[in-house]
Amino acid sequence: MDERTEDRKREKEIFFFVDGIKYETEHTVLTGAQIKGMIPNFNPLYSLFLEEPGDEPDRQIMDDTSVSLEKEKGGPRRFYTVPPATFGIR
């Protein structure tokens, strides 16, 4: 592979963050299951959320939810994980 081809490939690389950790892919759309599959030792009991811009509520990403990873006005997509609710457990 020549240098120009390598540069073009790098330009097309898409990245996003989960819990502050950067992940890279060549795909512009991934499902929740694919994103979770990229996270080492992901706890399947945890939920995945997409940070939405401004005052919009963050969105839970289910395994079958497709998410565009194209950069928005605020930059790359940012996700975070949430453990299962433990309210009322003693």
C-alpha positions in Angstrom: 0.0 0.0 0.0 1.5 3.4 -1.0 1.5 6.4 1.3 -1.4 8.2 -0.5 -3.6 5.2 -0.1 -2.7 5.0 3.6 -3.6 8.7 4.0 -7.0 8.3 2.3 -7.7 5.3 4.5 -6.8 7.3 7.7 -9.1 10.2 6.5 -12.1 7.8 6.2 -11.6 6.3 9.7 -14.5 7.0 12.0 -14.1 7.3 15.7 -16.3 7.6 18.7 -15.9 7.5 22.5 -17.4 5.3 25.2 -16.8 6.3 28.8 -14.0 8.6 27.5 -12.2 5.8 25.6 -11.7 6.3 21.9 -12.8 3.5 19.5 -12.1 3.5 15.8 -14.0 1.9 12.9 -14.2 2.1 9.2 -18.0 2.0 9.4 -20.2 5.1 9.5 -23.1 3.2 11.1 -23.0 0.6 13.9 -25.6 -1.1 16.0 -25.6 -1.0 19.8 -24.5 -4.6 19.8 -21.6 -3.8 17.5 -20.5 -0.9 19.7 -20.8 -3.1 22.9 -18.8 -5.8 21.1 -15.9 -3.4 20.7 -15.7 -2.7 24.4 -13.3 -5.1 26.2 -15.0 -7.0 29.0 -18.3 -5.2 28.5 -20.8 -6.2 31.2 -24.0 -7.2 29.3 -26.1 -6.0 32.3 -25.0 -2.4 31.6 -27.0 -0.1 29.3 -25.4 2.1 26.6 -26.4 5.7 26.2 -25.7 8.3 23.5 -25.0 11.8 24.7 -27.3 14.2 22.8 -26.4 17.8 22.1 -27.8 20.7 24.2 -30.9 20.2 26.2 -32.0 17.0 24.3 -32.2 14.0 26.6 -29.6 11.3 26.1 -30.8 8.3 24.2 -30.5 4.7 25.3 -29.0 2.6 22.5 -30.5 -0.9 22.4 -28.6 -3.8 20.7 -30.6 -3.5 17.5 -30.5 0.3 17.4 -28.4 1.7 14.4 -26.4 4.8 15.2 -24.7 7.1 12.6 -21.2 7.8 13.7 -20.8 10.8 11.5 -19.5 13.8 13.4 -22.2 16.2 14.6 -21.7 19.9 15.4 -20.2 19.0 18.8 -17.6 16.6 17.3 -17.5 12.8 17.4 -20.3 10.7 19.0 -19.9 10.1 22.7 -21.5 7.2 24.5 -21.5 6.1 28.2 -22.4 3.0 30.0 -24.8 2.7 33.0 -25.0 -0.2 35.5 -28.4 -1.7 36.1 -30.6 0.2 38.6 -30.2 -0.8 42.2 -32.9 1.4 43.8 -34.5 -0.3 46.7 -31.9 -3.1 47.1 -30.5 -3.4 50.6 
